[in-house]
Amino acid sequence: QLRIRKVELSSSRLSLDLSLPKNADSIAVYRDLYTIAQTMLVKTKNVDQVWVRIIDYSGGAGTTSTQLVLAMVAQREFGKDMEKKPSELSLIQLEQELQNRFRLTYTSKWQQKYPL
């Protein structure tokens, strides 16, 4: 669901910048992160790390034009047995799967947009 803004493949690391649309809900974000990690770590042989940045490009009056919302670093060794499809998992299950397997960094922008 999130639009890809930048892709870089260097050595065995894939780096992605995704644009966060105004109307995206948190489950869409988690599904995209899960799908990207699953596809790159389970279904490829040449990617060992996936770095994803989710960025809000909307900006507004008095704010910077781009703000980091969430970042994820996923390593192959922790993504080996990701067999379930993201559509089979609830929001809580997706969030737990990603947090238990990979390194997620949330910014205050995430907490503003998706309060607990």
Buried (B, 14 or more C-beta within 10 A) or exposed (E): BBEEBEEEEEEEBBBBBBBBEEEBEBBBBBBBBBBBBBBBBBEEEEBBBBBBBBBBEEEEEEEEEBBBBBBBBBBBEBBEEBEEEBEEBEBEBBBEBBEEBBEBEBBEBBEEBBEE
